[in-house]
């Protein structure tokens, strides 16, 4: 079974909580649109967002890290995210997952992931090498034919033990304690060094959503867009990834 862990930013790190909620609702609809029912979703949040979409495979895990501060604001946001990912991964144990995937709360994923994992339960895991970049509100999408995992945090599907969860997890530490769960671009090389290599996912696995107004790391000013990689979004693509225009 594949368990998705979604760390949802709180109001204090949001420019618009309403916008965050809309982005999350699209994300969770995308996740729950899997072709296989053999998955679970753990949303780790400060407060449960008010959305109309519900699904029996979703668990909301409410946490409070408000007393834990970092000296730099951006590190506070990253550390909050790391704590939530770690707590979600620990909580996932009760579902006996073969694999887990940490997923940013504003991205969309392929509906084929859960079924693919179910058919390959003994694999070390996969990194998403192929995916898409999407500018919010556009009718076009950009193919990312390689190194998607370096750009987007929704990119690694790991056999559960390869999360290397601490025996006694702590949630009051600084950014460095959670780096393995945050530095998504380095996971592939770390696991190769540990003789536990993960493989490239053999199909485009996710859409990295940009210009949401809520991106923590990148926006279009920090990423290039090659017009030769641009294509019109098709209905089949919208159906596979659950992509639709937000209000």
C-alpha positions in Angstrom: 0.0 0.0 0.0 1.1 3.5 -0.8 0.5 6.2 1.9 0.7 9.8 0.8 1.8 12.4 3.5 0.7 15.9 2.9 2.1 18.7 5.2 -0.3 21.6 5.0 1.0 25.0 5.9 -0.8 26.9 8.6 -2.4 30.3 8.5 0.8 31.9 9.9 2.8 30.9 6.9 0.0 31.6 4.4 -0.4 34.8 2.4 -4.1 33.8 1.9 -5.6 30.9 3.9 -8.5 30.8 1.4 -6.1 30.4 -1.5 -4.2 27.6 0.4 -7.5 25.9 1.0 -8.5 26.0 -2.7 -5.0 24.7 -3.7 -5.2 21.9 -1.2 -8.7 20.8 -2.2 -7.5 20.4 -5.8 -4.4 18.5 -4.6 -6.4 16.1 -2.4 -8.9 15.4 -5.2 -6.0 14.6 -7.5 -4.5 12.2 -4.9 -7.8 10.4 -4.2 -8.5 9.9 -7.9 -6.2 6.9 -8.0 -7.0 3.9 -10.3 -6.4 1.6 -7.3 -8.1 1.9 -3.9 -5.0 0.6 -2.2 -3.8 3.9 -0.8 -4.2 6.2 2.2 -3.6 9.9 2.7 -2.4 11.6 5.9 -2.8 15.4 6.0 -0.8 16.9 8.7 -2.1 20.4 9.6 -2.5 23.0 12.3 -6.2 23.1 11.5 -8.4 21.0 9.2 -9.3 23.0 6.1 -12.9 23.6 5.4 -13.5 21.9 2.0 -16.4 20.2 0.4 -14.5 17.1 -0.8 -14.4 14.1 1.5 -12.9 10.6 1.0 -12.7 7.6 3.4 -9.0 7.2 2.7 -8.1 10.6 4.1 -6.9 11.1 7.7 -6.4 14.6 9.1 -3.7 14.7 11.8 -3.8 18.0 13.7 -0.6 19.2 15.3 0.6 22.3 17.1 4.2 23.4 16.6 3.5 27.1 17.4 5.9 27.2 20.3 8.9 26.1 18.2 10.6 29.0 16.6 13.5 29.5 14.1 15.6 32.6 13.8 14.9 33.0 10.1 11.3 33.1 8.8 12.0 30.9 5.8 13.6 28.3 8.0 10.5 28.4 10.2 8.4 27.5 7.3 10.7 24.7 6.2 11.1 23.4 9.7 7.3 23.4 10.2 7.0 21.4 7.0 9.7 18.9 8.1 8.0 18.3 11.4 4.8 17.6 9.7 6.3 15.2 7.2 8.0 13.3 10.0 4.9 13.1 12.1 2.9 12.0 9.1 5.4 9.3 8.3 5.4 8.0 11.8 1.6 7.9 11.9 1.6 6.0 8.6 3.0 3.0 10.3 -0.5 1.9 11.4 -1.5 1.4 7.8 1.4 -1.0 7.2 2.5 0.8 4.0 4.9 -0.7 1.6 5.8 2.8 0.4 5.2 6.4 1.3 5.3 9.6 -0.7 5.6 13.1 0.8 3.5 15.5 -1.3 3.3 19.3 -1.4 -0.2 20.5 -0.8 -0.5 22.5 -4.0 0.7 19.9 -6.6 -1.2 17.3 -8.7 -0.1 13.7 -9.2 -0.8 11.0 -11.7 -3.7 8.7 -10.8 -1.6 5.7 -11.7 0.8 5.9 -8.7 -1.0 3.7 -6.2 -1.6 0.9 -8.7 2.0 1.0 -9.9 3.2 0.7 -6.3 0.8 -2.1 -5.6 2.2 -4.0 -8.6 5.8 -3.5 -7.4 5.6 -3.9 -3.6 9.3 -5.0 -3.1 11.0 -2.1 -4.9 13.2 0.3 -3.0 11.2 3.1 -4.6 11.2 5.6 -7.3 12.1 9.2 -8.0 10.0 11.2 -10.5 12.3 12.1 -13.3 9.6 13.1 -15.8 6.8 15.5 -14.9 5.3 18.9 -15.8 5.5 22.5 -14.8 2.2 24.5 -14.8 1.7 28.2 -14.4 -1.6 28.7 -12.5 -4.4 29.7 -14.8 -2.7 28.8 -18.1 -4.1 26.7 -20.9 -0.6 25.3 -21.5 1.8 23.0 -19.6 5.5 22.5 -19.9 7.1 19.0 -20.0 10.0 18.4 -17.7 11.7 15.4 -19.4 14.4 14.8 -16.8 15.4 16.0 -13.3 11.9 16.8 -12.2 12.9 15.5 -8.7 15.4 18.3 -8.4 12.7 21.0 -8.9 9.6 19.7 -7.1 9.1 18.3 -3.6 6.4 15.9 -4.8 8.9 13.5 -6.3 10.0 10.6 -4.1 8.2 7.3 -3.5 10.1 5.4 -0.9 9.9 1.9 0.6 8.7 2.6 4.1 11.9 1.6 5.9 14.0 3.9 3.7 12.5 6.9 5.4 15.0 6.1 8.2 12.6 7.2 10.9 14.3 7.9 14.2 13.6 5.5 17.0 12.3 8.4 19.2 11.1 11.1 16.8 11.5 14.7 18.0 9.4 17.6 16.9 11.1 20.5 18.7 14.3 20.4 16.8 15.7 22.9 14.2 15.7 22.7 10.5 18.8 20.4 10.2 17.1 17.5 12.1 14.5 17.2 9.3 16.7 17.7 6.3 16.3 14.2 4.9 12.6 14.8 4.6 13.0 18.2 3.1 16.0 18.0 0.7 14.1 16.0 -1.9 16.7 16.5 -4.6 19.4 14.7 -2.5 17.4 11.6 -1.5 18.2 9.7 -4.7 22.0 10.1 -4.2 21.8 9.4 -0.4 20.1 6.1 -1.1 22.5 5.2 -3.8 25.4 5.8 -1.4 23.6 3.5 1.1 23.4 0.7 -1.6 19.6 1.1 -1.6 19.1 2.9 -5.0 15.7 4.0 -6.2 14.6 4.0 -9.8 13.2 6.6 -12.1 9.4 6.3 -12.3 8.7 5.1 -15.9 6.0 7.7 -16.6 5.4 11.4 -15.8 4.3 11.4 -12.2 3.4 14.9 -11.0 2.6 18.4 -12.0 4.5 21.2 -10.2 2.1 24.1 -9.8 3.7 27.6 -10.0 2.5 31.1 -9.5 0.0 30.1 -6.8 1.1 33.0 -4.6 1.9 30.4 -1.9 5.1 28.7 -3.3 7.6 28.3 -0.5 10.7 27.8 -2.6 10.3 28.6 -6.3 8.2 30.7 -8.6 8.5 31.4 -12.3 11.3 33.9 -11.8 13.6 31.1 -10.6 12.7 28.5 -13.2 13.1 28.4 -17.0 10.3 27.7 -19.5 11.3 26.3 -22.9 8.7 27.1 -25.5 9.6 23.8 -27.3 8.4 21.9 -24.2 5.1 23.7 -24.1 1.9 22.0 -25.1 -1.8 22.5 -24.8 -3.4 20.8 -21.8 -5.6 18.0 -23.0 -8.7 16.6 -21.3 -7.0 13.3 -20.8 -4.2 15.0 -19.0 -6.6 16.9 -16.8 -8.3 13.6 -15.9 -5.0 11.8 -15.2 -3.7 14.5 -12.9 -7.0 16.0 -11.6 -6.0 19.5 -12.9 -8.6 22.2 -13.1 -8.7 25.9 -13.0 -9.2 27.5 -9.6 -11.7 30.2 -8.9 
